[in-house]
């Protein structure tokens, strides 16, 4: 039951976040992520270096495929939903 609830929540990420792409003809779910990288000079979290990610699966009720997209140091936009969760370039 917990897994089904989690799949439904992750489906909401795809359905209700306008910047996260949907699959035509399939239900899908996923989770975006944004992480700060460690600055090698200061050994603290960088304000300019990031990792953007999206992990997803389809179809929601009986997943048969999973995908993870990780973009190291994206230029410009850096949030996971803006960079790695898009269905097409903006």
Backbone as JSON Lines, residues from 0, in Angstrom:
{"i":0,"aa":"X","n":[0.82,-1.18,0.0],"ca":[0.0,0.0,0.0],"c":[0.87,1.26,0.0]}
{"i":1,"aa":"X","n":[1.97,1.27,0.75],"ca":[2.84,2.43,0.79],"c":[3.47,2.7,-0.58]}
{"i":2,"aa":"X","n":[3.85,1.63,-1.29],"ca":[4.44,1.8,-2.61],"c":[3.44,2.41,-3.59]}
{"i":3,"aa":"X","n":[2.19,2.0,-3.53],"ca":[1.16,2.56,-4.41],"c":[0.94,4.04,-4.1]}
{"i":4,"aa":"X","n":[0.95,4.39,-2.82],"ca":[0.8,5.8,-2.45],"c":[1.98,6.63,-2.95]}
{"i":5,"aa":"X","n":[3.17,6.09,-2.84],"ca":[4.36,6.8,-3.32],"c":[4.32,6.98,-4.83]}
{"i":6,"aa":"X","n":[3.89,5.94,-5.56],"ca":[3.78,6.07,-7.02],"c":[2.8,7.16,-7.39]}
{"i":7,"aa":"X","n":[1.68,7.26,-6.68],"ca":[0.68,8.3,-6.95],"c":[1.25,9.68,-6.68]}
{"i":8,"aa":"X","n":[1.99,9.83,-5.59],"ca":[2.61,11.13,-5.29],"c":[3.61,11.51,-6.38]}
{"i":9,"aa":"X","n":[4.38,10.54,-6.84],"ca":[5.37,10.82,-7.88],"c":[4.7,11.09,-9.22]}
{"i":10,"aa":"X","n":[3.53,10.52,-9.44],"ca":[2.76,10.85,-10.64],"c":[2.35,12.33,-10.59]}
{"i":11,"aa":"X","n":[2.03,12.82,-9.41],"ca":[1.65,14.22,-9.25],"c":[2.76,15.17,-9.66]}
{"i":12,"aa":"X","n":[4.01,14.78,-9.46],"ca":[5.13,15.61,-9.89],"c":[5.06,15.83,-11.39]}
{"i":13,"aa":"X","n":[4.77,14.78,-12.12],"ca":[4.72,14.86,-13.58],"c":[3.45,15.57,-14.05]}
{"i":14,"aa":"X","n":[2.33,15.32,-13.38],"ca":[1.06,15.91,-13.81],"c":[0.93,17.39,-13.48]}
{"i":15,"aa":"X","n":[1.45,17.81,-12.34],"ca":[1.15,19.15,-11.86],"c":[2.32,20.12,-11.86]}
{"i":16,"aa":"X","n":[3.51,19.68,-12.17],"ca":[4.64,20.59,-12.31],"c":[4.77,20.94,-13.79]}
{"i":17,"aa":"X","n":[4.47,22.17,-14.17],"ca":[4.43,22.51,-15.59],"c":[5.74,22.31,-16.33]}
{"i":18,"aa":"X","n":[6.86,22.37,-15.63],"ca":[8.14,22.23,-16.31],"c":[8.6,20.79,-16.46]}
{"i":19,"aa":"X","n":[7.9,19.84,-15.86],"ca":[8.29,18.43,-15.95],"c":[7.46,17.77,-17.04]}
{"i":20,"aa":"X","n":[8.13,17.13,-17.99],"ca":[7.44,16.58,-19.15],"c":[6.62,15.34,-18.86]}
{"i":21,"aa":"X","n":[5.53,15.21,-19.6],"ca":[4.68,14.02,-19.53],"c":[4.95,13.16,-20.75]}
{"i":22,"aa":"X","n":[4.66,11.88,-20.65],"ca":[4.8,10.97,-21.78],"c":[3.46,10.86,-22.5]}
{"i":23,"aa":"X","n":[3.48,10.96,-23.79],"ca":[2.25,10.8,-24.56],"c":[1.78,9.35,-24.51]}
{"i":24,"aa":"X","n":[0.56,9.14,-24.02],"ca":[-0.03,7.81,-24.03],"c":[0.32,6.94,-22.84]}
{"i":25,"aa":"X","n":[1.13,7.42,-21.91],"ca":[1.54,6.62,-20.75],"c":[1.42,7.46,-19.48]}
{"i":26,"aa":"X","n":[1.06,6.81,-18.39],"ca":[1.16,7.47,-17.1],"c":[2.62,7.35,-16.65]}
{"i":27,"aa":"X","n":[3.1,8.34,-15.94],"ca":[4.48,8.3,-15.47],"c":[4.6,9.05,-14.16]}
{"i":28,"aa":"X","n":[5.64,8.76,-13.43],"ca":[5.91,9.44,-12.18],"c":[7.38,9.7,-12.07]}
{"i":29,"aa":"X","n":[7.73,10.6,-11.15],"ca":[9.15,10.88,-10.98],"c":[9.41,11.88,-9.89]}
{"i":30,"aa":"X","n":[10.67,12.19,-9.73],"ca":[11.11,13.15,-8.71],"c":[12.29,13.92,-9.25]}
{"i":31,"aa":"X","n":[12.22,15.23,-9.13],"ca":[13.34,16.07,-9.53],"c":[14.26,16.3,-8.35]}
{"i":32,"aa":"X","n":[15.47,16.72,-8.64],"ca":[16.42,17.01,-7.57],"c":[17.41,18.07,-7.99]}
{"i":33,"aa":"X","n":[17.86,18.83,-7.02],"ca":[18.89,19.85,-7.23],"c":[19.85,19.75,-6.05]}
{"i":34,"aa":"X","n":[21.14,19.68,-6.34],"ca":[22.14,19.59,-5.28],"c":[23.25,20.59,-5.54]}
{"i":35,"aa":"X","n":[23.73,21.19,-4.47],"ca":[24.9,22.04,-4.57],"c":[26.15,21.15,-4.55]}
{"i":36,"aa":"X","n":[27.13,21.52,-5.34],"ca":[28.4,20.81,-5.33],"c":[29.33,21.47,-4.32]}
{"i":37,"aa":"X","n":[30.34,20.75,-3.92],"ca":[31.35,21.29,-3.01],"c":[32.4,22.05,-3.83]}
{"i":38,"aa":"X","n":[32.67,23.27,-3.45],"ca":[33.7,24.07,-4.11],"c":[35.05,23.49,-3.71]}
{"i":39,"aa":"X","n":[35.87,23.08,-4.69],"ca":[37.15,22.44,-4.35],"c":[38.15,23.39,-3.68]}
{"i":40,"aa":"X","n":[37.95,24.69,-3.84],"ca":[38.87,25.65,-3.23],"c":[38.49,25.92,-1.78]}
{"i":41,"aa":"X","n":[37.2,26.19,-1.53],"ca":[36.77,26.57,-0.18],"c":[36.3,25.39,0.66]}
{"i":42,"aa":"X","n":[36.03,24.25,0.01],"ca":[35.51,23.05,0.69],"c":[34.17,23.32,1.37]}
{"i":43,"aa":"X","n":[33.41,24.22,0.8],"ca":[32.05,24.53,1.27],"c":[31.11,24.38,0.09]}
{"i":44,"aa":"X","n":[29.79,24.4,0.37],"ca":[28.82,24.31,-0.72],"c":[28.97,25.51,-1.65]}
{"i":45,"aa":"X","n":[29.01,25.23,-2.93],"ca":[29.15,26.27,-3.95],"c":[27.81,26.96,-4.18]}
{"i":46,"aa":"X","n":[27.85,28.24,-4.47],"ca":[26.64,28.97,-4.84],"c":[26.43,28.96,-6.35]}
{"i":47,"aa":"X","n":[27.41,28.45,-7.1],"ca":[27.33,28.48,-8.56],"c":[27.43,27.11,-9.22]}
{"i":48,"aa":"X","n":[27.87,26.09,-8.52],"ca":[28.02,24.75,-9.12],"c":[26.94,23.82,-8.55]}
{"i":49,"aa":"X","n":[26.22,23.14,-9.46],"ca":[25.1,22.3,-9.05],"c":[25.05,21.0,-9.83]}
{"i":50,"aa":"X","n":[24.22,20.09,-9.35],"ca":[23.84,18.88,-10.07],"c":[22.32,18.87,-10.14]}
{"i":51,"aa":"X","n":[21.77,18.75,-11.34],"ca":[20.32,18.69,-11.54],"c":[19.95,17.26,-11.92]}
{"i":52,"aa":"X","n":[18.8,16.78,-11.42],"ca":[18.44,15.4,-11.72],"c":[16.93,15.21,-11.82]}
{"i":53,"aa":"X","n":[16.58,14.14,-12.5],"ca":[15.2,13.67,-12.56],"c":[15.25,12.15,-12.63]}
{"i":54,"aa":"X","n":[14.5,11.49,-11.75],"ca":[14.37,10.03,-11.8],"c":[12.89,9.74,-12.02]}
{"i":55,"aa":"X","n":[12.59,8.91,-13.01],"ca":[11.19,8.65,-13.32],"c":[10.94,7.21,-13.71]}
{"i":56,"aa":"X","n":[9.65,6.87,-13.83],"ca":[9.25,5.51,-14.19],"c":[7.9,5.56,-14.9]}
{"i":57,"aa":"X","n":[7.59,4.49,-15.62],"ca":[6.31,4.38,-16.33],"c":[6.01,2.92,-16.6]}
{"i":58,"aa":"X","n":[4.73,2.58,-16.73],"ca":[3.55,3.33,-16.3],"c":[3.42,3.3,-14.78]}
{"i":59,"aa":"X","n":[2.59,4.18,-14.25],"ca":[2.51,4.36,-12.79],"c":[2.05,3.1,-12.07]}
{"i":60,"aa":"X","n":[0.99,2.45,-12.55],"ca":[0.4,1.32,-11.82],"c":[1.19,0.02,-11.93]}
{"i":61,"aa":"X","n":[1.97,-0.12,-12.98],"ca":[2.75,-1.34,-13.17],"c":[4.05,-0.98,-13.89]}
{"i":62,"aa":"X","n":[5.0,-0.33,-13.18],"ca":[6.21,0.17,-13.83],"c":[7.01,-0.93,-14.51]}
{"i":63,"aa":"X","n":[7.45,-0.63,-15.73],"ca":[8.32,-1.55,-16.45],"c":[9.59,-0.86,-16.94]}
{"i":64,"aa":"X","n":[9.66,0.45,-16.76],"ca":[10.87,1.17,-17.14],"c":[11.17,2.25,-16.11]}
{"i":65,"aa":"X","n":[12.43,2.43,-15.84],"ca":[12.88,3.49,-14.94],"c":[14.02,4.24,-15.64]}
{"i":66,"aa":"X","n":[14.06,5.54,-15.43],"ca":[15.06,6.38,-16.07],"c":[15.61,7.36,-15.05]}
{"i":67,"aa":"X","n":[16.9,7.58,-15.09],"ca":[17.52,8.62,-14.26],"c":[18.34,9.53,-15.15]}
{"i":68,"aa":"X","n":[18.13,10.82,-15.01],"ca":[18.86,11.82,-15.78],"c":[19.61,12.68,-14.77]}
{"i":69,"aa":"X","n":[20.91,12.77,-14.92],"ca":[21.74,13.56,-14.02],"c":[22.59,14.49,-14.87]}
{"i":70,"aa":"X","n":[22.5,15.79,-14.6],"ca":[23.27,16.77,-15.35],"c":[24.23,17.46,-14.39]}
{"i":71,"aa":"X","n":[25.5,17.27,-14.63],"ca":[26.55,17.82,-13.79],"c":[26.9,19.22,-14.29]}
{"i":72,"aa":"X","n":[26.77,20.2,-13.44],"ca":[27.12,21.59,-13.72],"c":[26.37,22.18,-14.92]}
{"i":73,"aa":"X","n":[25.03,22.18,-14.88],"ca":[24.29,22.8,-15.97],"c":[24.58,24.3,-16.03]}
{"i":74,"aa":"X","n":[24.48,24.86,-17.21],"ca":[24.71,26.3,-17.41],"c":[23.37,27.02,-17.42]}
{"i":75,"aa":"X","n":[23.29,28.17,-16.81],"ca":[22.04,28.93,-16.75],"c":[21.16,28.35,-15.66]}
{"i":76,"aa":"X","n":[19.97,27.89,-16.05],"ca":[19.05,27.27,-15.09],"c":[19.73,26.03,-14.5]}
{"i":77,"aa":"X","n":[19.46,25.75,-13.23],"ca":[20.11,24.59,-12.61],"c":[19.19,23.74,-11.76]}
{"i":78,"aa":"X","n":[17.93,24.13,-11.58],"ca":[17.01,23.3,-10.81],"c":[16.67,22.04,-11.59]}
{"i":79,"aa":"X","n":[16.53,20.92,-10.89],"ca":[16.26,19.65,-11.54],"c":[15.05,19.69,-12.46]}
{"i":80,"aa":"X","n":[13.96,20.32,-12.02],"ca":[12.75,20.39,-12.85],"c":[12.98,21.22,-14.1]}
{"i":81,"aa":"X","n":[13.76,22.27,-14.0],"ca":[14.0,23.15,-15.16],"c":[14.95,22.54,-16.17]}
{"i":82,"aa":"X","n":[15.88,21.72,-15.71],"ca":[16.95,21.24,-16.59],"c":[16.76,19.79,-17.01]}
{"i":83,"aa":"X","n":[16.56,18.89,-16.07],"ca":[16.55,17.47,-16.4],"c":[15.17,16.85,-16.49]}
{"i":84,"aa":"X","n":[14.14,17.57,-16.1],"ca":[12.79,17.02,-16.15],"c":[11.98,17.48,-17.33]}
{"i":85,"aa":"X","n":[12.59,18.23,-18.23],"ca":[11.85,18.75,-19.37],"c":[11.63,17.69,-20.43]}
{"i":86,"aa":"X","n":[10.46,17.75,-21.06],"ca":[10.19,16.83,-22.16],"c":[10.77,17.35,-23.47]}
{"i":87,"aa":"X","n":[11.01,18.65,-23.55],"ca":[11.62,19.22,-24.74],"c":[12.38,20.47,-24.33]}
{"i":88,"aa":"X","n":[13.41,20.83,-25.09],"ca":[14.19,22.03,-24.73],"c":[13.33,23.27,-24.74]}
{"i":89,"aa":"X","n":[13.63,24.2,-23.85],"ca":[12.91,25.47,-23.8],"c":[13.81,26.61,-24.18]}
